[in-house]
Amino acid sequence: MIKKINPNLYLVAGIMLITLSHTSFSINFTAWIAYTPLLVYMLKTNGFKSRLMLFGALIIGWSLATAKIITPPLIYPFVFMYSVPIAIFHLPGFLLWDKFRNRRAGIFIFPLVMTLMEWIQYTFMPLASWGAAAYTQVDTPAIMQSLSLFGMPGLSFLIYWVNIAVAYYLVIKSQNLFTIKLLFIIVITVLIYGVVRINIYNSSHKETVTVAAVGTDSNVSGLPLPSKSINEAVRDSLFSRTIRAAAFGAKLIVWNEASTFVLPNEEADWKQLLSKLCRYHKIALYAAYVIPFSQSPLKYKNKYLFVNSKGKIVYEYNKHEPVPGEPAMKGTEVLRVNQVEKSNMGGVICYDYDFPYLAKKLGKLNADIVAVPSSDWKGIDPVHTKMAAFRAIEQGHSIVRSTRFGLSAAINPIGDMVAKMSSFDKNNKIMVAQLPVNALETVYSKIGDFFIYLCVMFLMYIILQKNQINR
């Protein structure tokens, strides 16, 4: 039956499955076979033209997947800023596998290269971790627990391995039945591990601290800046909500990213106001705001101040990884943690936490809770907040993600949202939650990118083999 199917139909199926698997409105299980049709296409075709058509299918698939997150204020040309680079990063996985697939253990070349290319993308490139196969499982808590062992590389590798094993099975069944059985056992083991881990964590007794996310009324996303009176009203609301959160017992309060704007000549007075607020109400505050230092063209500092309960400003942080196209000054501050009650508190800003390397740095500093002032848009709500849960599971710390134009959430070390609040709902813009005082130790927080190093060594071993075998 499979031999009679027009190979081009596999390209169409691949495009559809990539679209269904990634970004918002995704169907989780389709990711496990999303690349299978494209791999079958390569097994059944050859030549430069067919490989060029494969690349075109990757671009179309990722363009459609990215289009799902394009809502105002973004415009559709932004689609290609992500879809084309992601397709380029994924192409080597197909081409290298195609070249060396007859080697012993050649079936592993595809998952190895795809996993390595993902790692290169989110470690060294401004695209961050968008497009990683692991993110397709944001709604599968049991599967997500595997992140505590090998991080995103381990989960992505497993997904890609299943994809190629199914492709081989469809084309040459007799030689790959054992691989299918082995993968079935591994996936079931991962699920059992996840379920057991969740149940053990939920049944344990933990000391907690009260935290809060406070939302802003500001809807500024560029020029023109609002009037002084409007901005003062925004600040009054921020202060009022912060005081109410303190009255609810919150010891740590996190504002949204870009909660307000402060002109350079106003910042000294602004800092004094924040100090008084925290000292009087005995709260620790991550006060996030922007400082426009140029309006033609628009350039600003996207930052937060960490103010402790004594009113002392102990740390200033500028966003380390501005979104491509964001006119923000890139921060270079050394990450640090600060004590609040019995917890080590760290902080980053929004897109920063799409880069696992920043979470790893906070993990090495023994962060217990991480504040993530954020600002999203309708198209990436709530998937962007769900992606932050990956950092929590990887490093074993909790997260307070306070989000403008999106979902705020208090996330515990197993990725569970113990509280959440949408800025699109009619509410008081105050989310209060209890999070554990201490982080949960994970294997990944100790071994870091060890799995990536294993991938590199295994890939080199396969490629450098002298002998080939027939498929």
C-alpha positions in Angstrom: 0.0 0.0 0.0 2.7 2.5 1.0 4.6 1.9 -2.2 1.6 3.1 -4.3 1.3 6.5 -2.6 2.6 9.5 -4.5 5.8 10.6 -2.6 4.6 14.3 -2.8 1.7 13.3 -0.5 4.2 12.6 2.2 5.4 16.2 2.0 1.8 17.4 2.4 1.3 15.1 5.4 4.5 16.4 6.9 3.5 20.0 6.5 0.1 19.3 8.1 1.7 17.5 11.1 4.3 20.1 11.7 1.6 22.7 11.7 -0.5 20.7 14.2 2.4 19.9 16.5 4.0 23.2 17.3 3.3 26.6 18.9 -0.3 27.4 20.0 -3.4 25.3 19.4 -1.2 22.2 19.1 -2.0 18.6 19.3 0.7 17.0 21.5 0.6 13.4 20.2 1.1 14.4 16.5 4.7 15.5 17.4 5.7 11.9 17.7 5.1 11.3 14.0 5.3 14.9 12.7 8.5 14.2 10.8 7.8 10.6 9.8 6.1 11.5 6.4 9.1 13.6 5.5 11.5 10.8 6.4 9.5 8.3 4.4 9.7 10.8 1.5 13.4 10.8 1.7 13.6 7.0 1.9 11.5 6.8 -1.3 13.2 9.6 -3.3 16.6 10.8 -4.1 18.3 13.6 -6.0 18.8 17.4 -5.5 15.3 18.3 -6.6 13.6 16.1 -4.0 15.8 17.5 -1.2 15.0 21.0 -2.3 11.3 20.1 -2.1 11.8 18.8 1.4 13.4 22.1 2.4 10.4 23.9 0.9 8.1 21.6 2.9 9.9 22.5 6.1 9.6 26.2 5.4 5.9 25.9 4.6 5.2 23.8 7.7 7.0 26.1 10.0 5.5 29.1 8.4 2.0 27.8 9.1 2.9 26.8 12.6 4.4 30.2 13.3 1.4 32.0 11.7 -0.7 30.6 14.6 1.1 33.0 17.0 0.9 36.1 14.8 -1.7 38.4 16.3 -1.7 42.2 16.8 0.6 44.0 17.4 2.7 41.6 15.2 2.3 41.5 11.5 2.5 38.5 9.2 6.0 39.2 7.7 7.3 38.3 11.2 6.4 34.7 10.3 9.4 34.3 8.1 11.8 35.8 10.7 11.2 32.5 12.7 10.0 29.9 10.2 12.9 30.2 7.7 15.7 30.0 10.3 14.0 27.1 12.1 13.7 25.2 8.8 17.4 25.9 8.1 18.4 24.6 11.5 16.3 21.4 11.0 17.5 20.7 7.5 20.9 19.3 8.5 19.2 16.6 10.5 17.6 15.2 7.3 20.6 15.7 5.0 23.2 14.2 7.3 21.0 11.2 8.1 20.4 10.8 4.3 24.2 10.8 3.7 25.2 8.4 6.5 22.0 6.4 7.1 23.7 3.1 5.9 26.2 3.2 8.7 25.8 1.0 11.6 23.4 2.7 14.1 22.6 5.1 11.2 19.0 5.4 12.4 20.3 7.5 15.3 21.9 10.2 13.1 18.6 12.0 12.6 17.7 12.3 16.3 21.3 13.1 17.2 21.7 15.9 14.7 18.2 17.4 15.3 18.8 17.5 19.0 22.3 19.1 18.6 20.9 21.7 16.2 18.2 22.6 18.7 20.8 23.0 21.4 23.0 25.2 19.1 19.9 27.4 18.3 18.9 28.0 21.9 22.4 28.4 23.2 24.0 30.6 20.7 21.2 32.1 18.5 18.6 34.8 19.1 15.7 32.5 18.1 16.0 30.9 21.6 14.3 27.5 22.1 11.2 28.2 19.9 10.6 25.2 17.6 12.2 22.6 20.0 10.4 19.3 19.8 10.3 19.0 23.6 7.9 22.0 23.8 5.2 20.0 21.9 4.6 18.2 25.2 3.6 21.3 27.3 0.3 19.7 28.1 1.7 16.3 29.1 2.9 16.6 32.7 4.1 13.0 33.1 6.3 13.2 29.9 7.6 16.6 31.0 9.1 15.2 34.2 11.9 13.6 32.0 13.3 17.1 31.8 14.5 16.7 35.3 16.9 14.0 34.0 18.4 15.3 30.7 16.6 18.5 30.1 15.1 19.4 26.7 17.8 17.5 24.7 16.7 14.2 26.2 13.0 14.7 25.5 13.6 16.1 22.0 15.9 13.1 21.2 13.2 10.7 22.2 10.6 12.4 20.0 12.9 12.5 17.0 13.9 8.8 17.6 10.3 7.7 17.6 9.7 9.7 14.3 12.5 7.9 12.4 11.8 4.5 13.9 8.2 4.7 12.6 9.4 5.9 9.2 11.8 2.9 8.9 9.1 0.5 10.1 6.7 1.8 7.4 9.2 1.2 4.7 11.2 -1.8 5.9 9.1 -3.4 8.6 11.0 -6.6 9.3 14.3 -4.8 10.2 12.8 -2.3 12.7 10.2 -4.1 14.7 12.7 -4.5 17.6 13.4 -0.7 17.6 9.6 0.0 17.8 9.3 -2.4 20.7 12.3 -0.9 22.5 10.9 2.6 22.0 7.5 1.6 23.3 9.2 0.3 26.5 11.2 3.5 26.9 8.2 5.8 26.4 6.2 3.7 28.9 9.1 3.9 31.4 9.3 7.7 30.9 5.5 8.0 31.6 5.8 5.8 34.7 8.7 7.9 36.0 6.7 11.1 35.5 3.6 9.8 37.2 5.7 8.5 40.2 7.7 11.7 40.5 4.5 13.8 40.5 2.8 11.7 43.1 5.9 11.6 45.4 6.2 15.4 45.2 2.5 16.0 45.8 2.4 13.7 48.8 5.4 15.3 50.5 5.1 18.1 53.0 6.7 21.4 52.1 7.3 24.7 53.8 5.9 27.5 51.7 6.2 31.3 51.2 3.4 33.6 49.9 4.1 35.2 46.6 2.1 37.5 44.3 2.0 38.7 40.7 0.7 42.2 40.3 -0.6 43.4 36.9 -0.4 46.7 35.2 -2.9 48.9 33.4 -0.3 50.0 30.9 -0.8 48.9 27.3 2.2 50.7 25.9 4.1 48.7 23.3 5.9 51.5 21.5 5.5 55.1 20.4 3.8 57.4 21.2 4.4 57.2 25.0 1.4 57.9 27.1 0.8 61.3 28.8 2.2 62.1 32.2 -1.3 61.9 33.8 -2.0 58.4 32.3 1.4 57.1 33.4 0.9 58.4 36.9 -2.5 56.7 37.0 -0.8 53.4 36.0 1.8 53.9 38.8 -0.9 54.6 41.4 -2.7 51.4 40.4 0.6 49.4 40.6 1.2 50.7 44.1 -2.3 50.2 45.2 -2.3 46.6 44.0 1.1 45.9 45.5 -0.1 47.2 48.9 -3.2 44.9 48.7 -1.0 41.9 47.8 1.1 42.7 50.9 -2.1 42.8 53.0 -2.9 39.3 51.6 0.4 38.2 53.2 2.7 38.2 50.1 6.4 38.4 51.0 7.6 38.5 47.4 5.7 40.5 44.7 6.5 40.6 41.0 5.3 43.2 38.5 4.7 42.6 34.8 7.4 43.4 32.3 7.2 47.1 31.2 4.7 47.8 34.0 5.3 51.5 33.5 7.9 53.8 31.9 10.2 56.1 33.8 12.1 58.9 32.1 15.9 59.0 32.8 15.6 62.2 34.9 12.9 60.7 37.0 14.6 57.4 38.0 16.3 58.7 41.2 12.9 59.8 42.6 11.3 56.6 41.4 13.8 54.5 43.2 13.1 56.4 46.4 9.3 55.7 46.0 10.0 52.0 45.6 12.2 51.9 48.6 9.6 53.5 50.8 6.9 51.2 49.5 8.9 48.1 50.3 10.2 49.3 53.6 6.8 50.4 54.9 5.0 47.2 53.9 7.9 44.9 54.5 7.9 43.2 51.1 10.5 42.2 48.6 9.6 43.5 45.1 10.7 42.9 41.5 9.7 46.2 40.0 9.9 45.9 36.2 9.7 49.0 34.0 11.3 50.6 30.9 13.4 53.7 30.6 13.2 55.3 27.1 16.5 57.0 26.5 15.8 57.7 22.8 12.5 58.3 20.9 13.9 58.8 17.4 14.5 56.0 17.0 12.9 54.4 20.0 15.5 52.8 22.4 15.0 51.9 26.0 16.2 49.9 29.0 14.0 47.0 29.8 14.8 46.3 33.4 13.8 45.4 36.9 14.9 46.5 40.4 15.0 44.0 43.2 14.1 45.9 46.4 14.3 44.0 49.7 11.9 44.3 52.6 14.2 46.9 54.2 13.7 49.2 51.2 17.2 48.6 49.9 17.7 48.3 46.2 20.2 45.4 46.1 20.2 44.5 42.4 19.4 46.0 39.0 18.9 43.8 36.0 18.5 44.6 32.3 16.9 42.1 29.9 19.7 39.9 28.7 18.0 38.5 25.6 15.8 41.1 24.0 13.4 39.6 21.4 14.8 40.1 17.8 13.7 43.5 16.7 13.0 44.8 20.3 14.8 48.1 20.7 16.1 47.3 24.2 19.6 47.7 25.5 21.1 44.2 26.0 21.8 43.5 29.7 25.2 42.2 30.7 24.8 42.0 34.5 26.1 38.9 36.3 23.1 36.9 37.6 22.7 36.7 41.3 20.2 35.5 43.9 18.9 37.4 46.9 17.5 36.1 50.1 13.8 36.5 50.8 12.5 34.8 54.0 14.2 31.4 53.7 14.5 31.3 49.9 17.1 32.3 47.3 15.3 34.5 44.8 16.5 35.0 41.2 15.0 36.9 38.4 15.1 37.3 34.6 12.7 39.0 32.1 10.3 37.2 29.8 12.2 36.0 26.6 15.3 35.4 28.8 13.7 32.2 30.0 13.3 30.8 26.5 17.1 30.4 26.8 17.9 27.4 29.1 21.4 28.6 29.7 20.1 31.5 31.9 18.1 29.0 34.0 21.2 26.8 34.3 23.1 29.8 35.7 20.4 30.4 38.3 20.4 26.7 39.1 24.1 26.9 39.8 23.4 29.8 42.2 20.9 27.5 44.0 17.9 29.6 43.2 14.7 28.4 45.0 12.2 30.8 43.3 12.7 32.8 40.1 10.7 35.9 39.2 10.0 36.3 35.5 8.3 39.7 34.7 6.8 39.1 31.3 4.9 40.7 28.5 3.3 38.5 25.8 0.6 38.9 23.2 -2.6 37.0 22.4 -1.0 34.7 19.9 1.5 33.1 22.4 -0.9 33.0 25.3 -0.9 30.7 27.2 1.8 28.6 25.5 4.6 31.0 26.5 3.9 30.6 30.2 3.6 26.9 29.8 7.1 26.9 28.2 8.5 28.6 31.3 7.4 25.5 33.3 10.2 23.6 31.5 12.8 25.7 33.2 11.1 24.9 36.6 11.3 21.2 36.0 14.8 21.3 34.6 16.3 23.2 37.5 13.9 22.2 40.2 13.0 25.7 41.2 9.7 27.5 41.4 8.7 30.4 39.1 6.5 33.5 39.5 5.7 34.6 36.0 3.9 37.9 36.1 2.6 38.6 32.6 1.2 41.6 30.8 -1.1 40.6 27.8 -1.0 37.0 28.8 -1.1 34.4 31.6 0.5 35.0 35.0 1.3 31.8 36.9 3.0 30.5 40.0 4.8 27.3 38.9 6.2 24.8 41.3 9.3 22.6 40.7 7.3 19.9 38.9 5.8 22.4 36.5 2.4 22.5 38.0 0.7 25.9 37.9 -0.5 26.3 41.5 -2.1 29.6 40.6 -2.8 31.5 37.4 -4.4 34.7 36.2 -5.1 35.9 32.7 -4.7 39.6 31.9 -7.5 39.1 29.4 -10.0 38.2 32.1 -11.8 40.8 34.2 -10.1 40.5 37.6 -8.2 42.6 40.2 -4.8 42.0 38.6 -3.5 40.4 41.8 -2.5 36.7 41.8 -1.5 35.3 45.2 0.0 31.8 45.7 2.0 29.6 48.0 5.3 28.2 46.6 7.8 25.9 48.3 10.6 27.7 50.1 13.2 25.3 48.8 14.1 24.1 45.3 13.9 20.4 44.3 17.2 18.8 43.4 17.3 17.4 39.8 19.7 15.3 37.9 19.8 17.8 35.1 20.7 20.7 37.4 23.8 18.6 38.3 24.9 17.2 35.0 23.9 20.1 32.7 24.6 19.4 29.1 26.2 15.9 29.6 23.5 14.4 27.3 24.6 16.8 24.5 28.2 15.7 24.9 27.1 12.1 24.6 25.2 13.0 21.5 28.3 14.6 19.9 30.5 11.6 20.7 28.0 9.1 19.5 27.4 11.0 16.2 31.1 11.2 15.6 31.5 7.5 16.2 28.7 6.7 13.6 30.0 9.1 11.0 33.7 8.0 11.3 33.0 4.3 10.9 34.8 2.9 7.9 32.4 0.1 7.1 28.9 0.5 5.8 26.0 -1.9 5.9 23.0 -2.2 3.6 19.7 -0.8 4.9 
